[in-house]
Amino acid sequence: MSDDKEFSKLYEMVLRGKNYRETKELDMLGETVEVVIRPLPDKIFIPLTGKLQAKFGMDEEEAIEAIEESKENGEDEYVDVADFDDEFVELMADAAKAGIVAEDMGHTDDEVEWMVDNMVGGFSLEIGGMVLDLSGDIIDAERFR
């Protein structure tokens, strides 16, 4: 394979990953809300998962499982923020802020940041977990074809 073909394939796959979007539905305070998310770029994903590993001894899948377990065991199936360390909550909020596609939802990045910072009911953790899940699955090329 020529260098041009290899570069072209790499470029195409990077664009697919960068431009990939998923719309997720949440039941938020009795209303169905759609959130458009994207995978995190490596420069955000790798340090975030490194902090998860260093501070909490877990990878992104274990963090997602912990969030899902909290939701299953929580009142009215909401994530109980009290189940988590403040730094864990902050990491998940950072993932949510970086993964929500503001422009696809008719908002600015500043508005998304404000919304995530003011969420109640563990939704910042839930969205952060969704973003980590999508980012971790980027290796699965079938999803992006």
C-alpha positions as CSV (number, residue, x, y, z in Angstrom):
1,M,0.0,0.0,0.0
2,S,1.4,3.4,-0.9
3,D,2.0,6.1,1.7
4,D,-0.8,8.2,0.1
5,K,-3.3,5.4,0.5
6,E,-2.3,4.8,4.2
7,F,-2.6,8.5,4.9
8,S,-5.9,8.7,3.2
9,K,-7.3,5.7,5.2
10,L,-5.9,7.2,8.5
11,Y,-7.4,10.6,7.7
12,E,-10.8,9.1,6.8
13,M,-10.9,7.1,10.1
14,V,-9.8,10.1,12.2
15,L,-12.6,12.2,10.6
16,R,-15.2,9.4,11.2
17,G,-14.2,9.3,14.9
18,K,-14.1,13.0,15.3
19,N,-17.4,13.6,13.6
20,Y,-19.3,10.6,15.0
21,R,-22.4,11.5,17.1
22,E,-24.9,9.6,19.1
23,T,-28.2,11.0,20.5
24,K,-29.1,9.6,23.9
25,E,-32.4,9.9,25.7
26,L,-32.5,10.6,29.4
27,D,-35.5,10.8,31.7
28,M,-34.6,14.0,33.5
29,L,-36.9,15.1,36.3
30,G,-40.0,13.5,34.6
31,E,-39.2,14.7,31.1
32,T,-37.5,13.0,28.2
33,V,-34.4,14.9,27.2
34,E,-32.1,14.2,24.2
35,V,-28.4,14.7,24.6
36,V,-26.1,14.6,21.6
37,I,-22.6,13.2,22.5
38,R,-19.4,12.6,20.7
39,P,-16.3,10.5,21.6
40,L,-13.6,12.4,23.4
41,P,-10.3,13.1,21.6
42,D,-7.3,11.2,23.0
43,K,-5.9,14.4,24.5
44,I,-8.9,14.6,26.8
45,F,-9.8,10.8,27.1
46,I,-6.3,9.5,28.0
47,P,-5.6,12.0,30.9
48,L,-9.1,11.5,32.2
49,T,-8.9,7.7,32.3
50,G,-5.4,8.0,33.7
51,K,-6.8,10.0,36.6
52,L,-9.5,7.4,37.1
53,Q,-6.9,4.7,37.3
54,A,-4.5,6.6,39.5
55,K,-7.0,8.0,42.0
56,F,-9.7,5.2,42.0
57,G,-8.0,2.2,40.6
58,M,-10.6,1.8,37.8
59,D,-10.7,2.0,34.1
60,E,-13.6,3.7,32.1
61,E,-15.6,0.5,32.0
62,E,-15.5,0.1,35.8
63,A,-16.4,3.8,36.2
64,I,-19.4,3.3,33.9
65,E,-20.5,0.1,35.9
66,A,-20.2,2.1,39.2
67,I,-22.5,4.8,37.8
68,E,-25.0,2.2,36.5
69,E,-25.0,0.4,39.8
70,S,-25.7,3.6,41.6
71,K,-28.5,4.4,39.3
72,E,-30.1,0.9,39.7
73,N,-29.8,1.2,43.5
74,G,-30.8,4.8,43.7
75,E,-34.1,6.3,44.5
76,D,-36.3,6.6,41.3
77,E,-33.3,5.3,39.3
78,Y,-31.3,8.5,39.7
79,V,-27.5,8.3,40.2
80,D,-26.8,9.1,43.9
81,V,-23.9,11.5,43.8
82,A,-23.2,10.7,47.5
83,D,-22.0,7.3,46.4
84,F,-18.9,9.0,44.8
85,D,-15.9,10.9,45.7
86,D,-16.0,14.7,44.8
87,E,-13.0,14.2,42.4
88,F,-14.8,11.3,40.6
89,V,-17.9,13.5,40.2
90,E,-15.7,16.3,38.8
91,L,-14.1,13.9,36.3
92,M,-17.4,12.7,35.1
93,A,-18.7,16.3,34.8
94,D,-15.6,17.1,32.7
95,A,-16.3,14.2,30.5
96,A,-19.9,15.3,30.0
97,K,-18.8,18.9,29.2
98,A,-16.3,17.7,26.6
99,G,-18.6,15.1,25.1
100,I,-21.8,17.0,24.7
101,V,-22.1,18.5,21.3
102,A,-23.4,22.0,22.0
103,E,-23.9,23.2,18.5
104,D,-25.9,20.1,17.6
105,M,-28.2,20.9,20.5
106,G,-28.7,24.6,19.7
107,H,-26.4,25.8,22.5
108,T,-23.0,27.2,23.0
109,D,-20.1,25.5,24.8
110,D,-20.5,28.0,27.7
111,E,-24.2,27.1,28.0
112,V,-23.4,23.4,28.1
113,E,-20.7,24.0,30.8
114,W,-23.3,26.0,32.8
115,M,-25.9,23.3,32.4
116,V,-23.6,20.5,33.5
117,D,-22.3,22.5,36.4
118,N,-25.9,23.0,37.6
119,M,-27.3,19.5,37.1
120,V,-29.0,17.8,40.0
121,G,-29.9,14.1,40.4
122,G,-26.5,12.7,39.2
123,F,-27.2,13.5,35.5
124,S,-23.6,14.9,35.0
125,L,-22.3,11.5,36.1
126,E,-24.7,9.6,33.9
127,I,-23.9,11.7,30.8
128,G,-20.2,11.5,31.7
129,G,-20.5,7.8,31.8
130,M,-22.2,7.8,28.4
131,V,-19.4,9.8,26.9
132,L,-16.7,7.5,28.4
133,D,-18.6,4.5,27.0
134,L,-18.7,6.0,23.5
135,S,-15.1,7.0,23.7
136,G,-14.0,3.6,24.9
137,D,-15.9,2.0,22.0
138,I,-14.2,4.0,19.3
139,I,-11.8,1.1,18.9
140,D,-14.8,-0.9,17.6
141,A,-14.6,0.2,14.0
142,E,-18.0,-1.4,13.1
143,R,-19.8,1.3,14.9
144,F,-18.2,4.0,12.8
145,R,-18.7,2.5,9.3
